[in-house]
Amino acid sequence: MVTLGNLSQSAAFICSLLAMVLLLIGLMRNDLRFIEAGRRALTGVAVFASMAAFSLARLFMTDNFQVEYVASYSDRALPIFYKATSFWAGQKGSLLFWAWVLSIYIAMVAFNTRKETTRKNTPYIYLVLAAIVSFFFLLLITVSSPFDLLAYMPKDGNGLNPMLQNPGMIFHPPTLFLGYIGFTIPFAYAIASLISGEIDPDWLKKTRRWNILSWIFLTIGIILGGQWAYVELGWGGYWAWDPVENASFIPWLVSTAFIHTSIIQERRNIMKVWNMSLIVLTFLTCIFGTYLVRSGILQSVHDFGATGLGGYFLIFMIVVALGSIILIAESYGDLRTEHSLESLISRESTFLFNNVILLAIAFSTFFGTIFPLISEVVTGNKLTVGEPFFNMVNTPLFLLLLAITGLCPLISWRKSSINNLKQNFMYPFGLAFAGGVLMFGLGIREFYPLVAFTLSIFVSATIVLEFIGGARARKKLTGEVILLAFPKVIWKLRRRYGGYIVHFGVVLVVIGITGSTAFKLEKEVTLQRGGTMSIGDYTLQYKDFNSFQDRNRTVYAATIGVVKDGKAVNDMFTERRYYINAKQPTTEVSLRMSLKEDLYLTMPMIGKNDEITIKAAVNPLLGWGWLGGVFMVVGGIMAIIPSGKRRKAV
Amino acid sequence: MRNMWIILCSLILLSQAATVQALTRSEVEKNLICYACPGEPLNIDRCGGGDQMRAEIDRRLSLGQSKETILEFFVQQFGDGILTAPPQKGFNLVAYAAPFVGLLIGLVVAVIFVWKWAAAGKSSRGGRNEDVEAAALYKDMEKQVEDELKKLEND
């Protein structure tokens, strides 16, 4: 298997080089046979990459600890389920995973464009994709092979980090990777247009599904990461503004900006330079994420430390950035269109402002993330920039973004007048105002939460108006009853309403984050058996303590009786686990979730004579945030479901 | 409308009068990094070094010290790097100001572009003063949806 793995990844690299050579010859000689051969070679990359991935998975399953990577991230006691996920637990495996998925994406593009090889852009798309995938395989075969062998055969492996032994680990990293990798395709289309000099007006349409699909995966990855942190790390939070978390959030912001302005280009054929720049920036920020994880330049709970790959990724980023800037500058004349808007106030202009705010948040997140490095260079003082900084700087920006999310649907495409706006704003603004006053009356006195909740009402009201308007239009057109017209119009115009569902999801996320941040209660108390503590409406009683062996860990579990508002509810069980091969124990969270609030318990310490320390937290409204994540993903999926008509796919 | 603004402004001013609550350890913890685990906030960390810091925070809280005093103690011991947010002084102000300066520049540039494009749109219409008075948006939007639906039905 080791030989097969090594040979396969080498063959994948050679195939990608071969594809590049064939494509270049085809382009120089203007010979379609070579271009077709290059296209087939790209499919070959996917075949060999799949064989390499299969080999690594098989090595994990068969406990081949002579393979250094397998020995580092697995052991005999590890449940088979986690042996499979160990594939991407470390730097080398995740790099192979990246290259493998990219090669499959490329094969899909090669297959779907098999009848378009005569188009001027197509060979260049293949060429860009081949160059990118060859870079990843070059790293795999030269500096970071997961098939490297140890000089001896260890009896057992080091095991998987206990914190990674969580179901969230099955989906969190791969979905993030699927998101990052997916943006390679629209990037290749954009660059191919620039190189060929034939600016394909349809490149946005052709790559729309890739963009949104990648955005969906990135969204799922980020939400699952938050969920994993919440239920596994035991600190009661879900987002710590850690450098690696930020590295996933930055491309999400930039790609969200891109998705918005690409709609304007599709409708009005303007902002071509801007969209080209945004897709390049999206791709670069995706690579920046993987650079950050692998370079060791910033301290993060997620990173792989200094892996020796940082320099390669840095060079790659510089080449991509410089190359793209030069290409955009050279094509500026072709990309430039006569921009004109009918009015100062139009949805097009609000989209531009939405872009500015999204990019400002991306910039502040990026700048805060790298500020320790800047500070060290300038002042010699290495600082940490964490949660309080990002909350302080980004909260007002997020509120601005939320406000514009509500304003956008109220402003028509092309033109709106002041009178028009006054009428449109009346209901949402009135509702939001009434809601704000009510919340103030109910005791919400802090500025940011009050504004966030008020804006949430405002945005929700605008979305509801959109849905009502759509249903009424359908009713008018078909004569259907409104209850039937409502789902039908949503389904018929799913791209449009999918977008609004995403916006509604954002509102729910804002409610969840605001509630769980501004009104969070936390308490840590050391208890003797039978002792009690109270937090919010809850009284917690330490009832029982026991220990037992469970597969690859020794478990110490405490039973906590919960009384809410004087009524006993179900007992909760929190654990402290000592895994074989792990240096530190882990805390197992006990969670009582509801839309109103979560009761969150962990046991950070066990003392003598069954004395335990309980850390309890009440996180109000957090459930709305997770629900919002679901809405965002569902809305995104709706937006890319093809219509009944047959269309040529990319 | 004016009354609504007055009420809104009053609410904002009143909201500044936040309720004073007792300081908890977690409020202090999230402003500190564990000295033994660089880069790891104390509220996430669970190592022995972090336990020492937590014990010190508890001790100082029991003495009635404020958050600022406790944070100052740790800064004196370990330097500014022990804080999760850089102090707002000297070169660090760049970190706090840059995002807003960036936003401001972006907004100014966006306004200039929108202004320019709107002017271009106006001149391309031969300076005609088009009637931009439209029906209420939901009417406008209804029409859009109607058009899109008709298009779909025809397809």
Chai-1 contact restraints between the chains, C-beta under 6 A:
chainA,res_idxA,chainB,res_idxB,connection_type,confidence,min_distance_angstrom,max_distance_angstrom,comment,restraint_id
A,W235,B,N43,contact,1.0,0.0,6.0,A-B,restraint_1
A,W235,B,I44,contact,1.0,0.0,6.0,A-B,restraint_2
A,Q299,B,P38,contact,1.0,0.0,6.0,A-B,restraint_3
A,Q299,B,G39,contact,1.0,0.0,6.0,A-B,restraint_4
A,H339,B,W117,contact,1.0,0.0,6.0,A-B,restraint_5
A,S340,B,W117,contact,1.0,0.0,6.0,A-B,restraint_6
A,S340,B,A120,contact,1.0,0.0,6.0,A-B,restraint_7
A,S340,B,G121,contact,1.0,0.0,6.0,A-B,restraint_8
A,S340,B,S124,contact,1.0,0.0,6.0,A-B,restraint_9
A,L341,B,W117,contact,1.0,0.0,6.0,A-B,restraint_10
A,L341,B,A118,contact,1.0,0.0,6.0,A-B,restraint_11
A,L341,B,G121,contact,1.0,0.0,6.0,A-B,restraint_12
A,E342,B,G121,contact,1.0,0.0,6.0,A-B,restraint_13
A,S343,B,V132,contact,1.0,0.0,6.0,A-B,restraint_14
A,L344,B,A118,contact,1.0,0.0,6.0,A-B,restraint_15
A,S349,B,V114,contact,1.0,0.0,6.0,A-B,restraint_16
A,L352,B,A110,contact,1.0,0.0,6.0,A-B,restraint_17
A,F353,B,A110,contact,1.0,0.0,6.0,A-B,restraint_18
A,V356,B,G106,contact,1.0,0.0,6.0,A-B,restraint_19
A,V356,B,L107,contact,1.0,0.0,6.0,A-B,restraint_20
A,V356,B,A110,contact,1.0,0.0,6.0,A-B,restraint_21
A,A360,B,P99,contact,1.0,0.0,6.0,A-B,restraint_22
A,A360,B,G102,contact,1.0,0.0,6.0,A-B,restraint_23
A,A360,B,L103,contact,1.0,0.0,6.0,A-B,restraint_24
A,A360,B,G106,contact,1.0,0.0,6.0,A-B,restraint_25
A,F363,B,G102,contact,1.0,0.0,6.0,A-B,restraint_26
A,S364,B,P99,contact,1.0,0.0,6.0,A-B,restraint_27
A,F367,B,A98,contact,1.0,0.0,6.0,A-B,restraint_28
A,F371,B,A95,contact,1.0,0.0,6.0,A-B,restraint_29
A,V378,B,F91,contact,1.0,0.0,6.0,A-B,restraint_30
A,T379,B,F91,contact,1.0,0.0,6.0,A-B,restraint_31
A,K382,B,G81,contact,1.0,0.0,6.0,A-B,restraint_32
A,L383,B,D80,contact,1.0,0.0,6.0,A-B,restraint_33
A,L383,B,G81,contact,1.0,0.0,6.0,A-B,restraint_34
A,L383,B,P86,contact,1.0,0.0,6.0,A-B,restraint_35
A,T384,B,I33,contact,1.0,0.0,6.0,A-B,restraint_36
A,T384,B,G81,contact,1.0,0.0,6.0,A-B,restraint_37
A,T384,B,T84,contact,1.0,0.0,6.0,A-B,restraint_38
A,G386,B,P41,contact,1.0,0.0,6.0,A-B,restraint_39
A,G386,B,T84,contact,1.0,0.0,6.0,A-B,restraint_40
A,E387,B,T84,contact,1.0,0.0,6.0,A-B,restraint_41
A,P388,B,N31,contact,1.0,0.0,6.0,A-B,restraint_42
A,P388,B,T84,contact,1.0,0.0,6.0,A-B,restraint_43
A,P388,B,A85,contact,1.0,0.0,6.0,A-B,restraint_44
A,F389,B,A85,contact,1.0,0.0,6.0,A-B,restraint_45
A,V393,B,P99,contact,1.0,0.0,6.0,A-B,restraint_46
A,L410,B,L137,contact,1.0,0.0,6.0,A-B,restraint_47
A,S412,B,D140,contact,1.0,0.0,6.0,A-B,restraint_48
A,K415,B,V132,contact,1.0,0.0,6.0,A-B,restraint_49
A,S417,B,V132,contact,1.0,0.0,6.0,A-B,restraint_50
A,S417,B,E133,contact,1.0,0.0,6.0,A-B,restraint_51
A,N420,B,A134,contact,1.0,0.0,6.0,A-B,restraint_52
A,Q423,B,A136,contact,1.0,0.0,6.0,A-B,restraint_53
A,N424,B,L137,contact,1.0,0.0,6.0,A-B,restraint_54
A,F433,B,M4,contact,1.0,0.0,6.0,A-B,restraint_55
A,F440,B,L11,contact,1.0,0.0,6.0,A-B,restraint_56
A,R445,B,S15,contact,1.0,0.0,6.0,A-B,restraint_57
A,E446,B,A18,contact,1.0,0.0,6.0,A-B,restraint_58
A,F447,B,S15,contact,1.0,0.0,6.0,A-B,restraint_59
A,L450,B,S15,contact,1.0,0.0,6.0,A-B,restraint_60
A,L465,B,Y138,contact,1.0,0.0,6.0,A-B,restraint_61
A,G469,B,Y138,contact,1.0,0.0,6.0,A-B,restraint_62
A,G469,B,M141,contact,1.0,0.0,6.0,A-B,restraint_63
A,G469,B,E142,contact,1.0,0.0,6.0,A-B,restraint_64
A,G470,B,V145,contact,1.0,0.0,6.0,A-B,restraint_65
A,R472,B,E142,contact,1.0,0.0,6.0,A-B,restraint_66
A,A473,B,E142,contact,1.0,0.0,6.0,A-B,restraint_67
A,A473,B,V145,contact,1.0,0.0,6.0,A-B,restraint_68
A,A473,B,E146,contact,1.0,0.0,6.0,A-B,restraint_69
A,L477,B,E146,contact,1.0,0.0,6.0,A-B,restraint_70
A,L477,B,L149,contact,1.0,0.0,6.0,A-B,restraint_71
A,K492,B,L152,contact,1.0,0.0,6.0,A-B,restraint_72
A,L493,B,E148,contact,1.0,0.0,6.0,A-B,restraint_73
A,E522,B,S26,contact,1.0,0.0,6.0,A-B,restraint_74
A,P604,B,R46,contact,1.0,0.0,6.0,A-B,restraint_75
A,K645,B,D155,contact,1.0,0.0,6.0,A-B,restraint_76
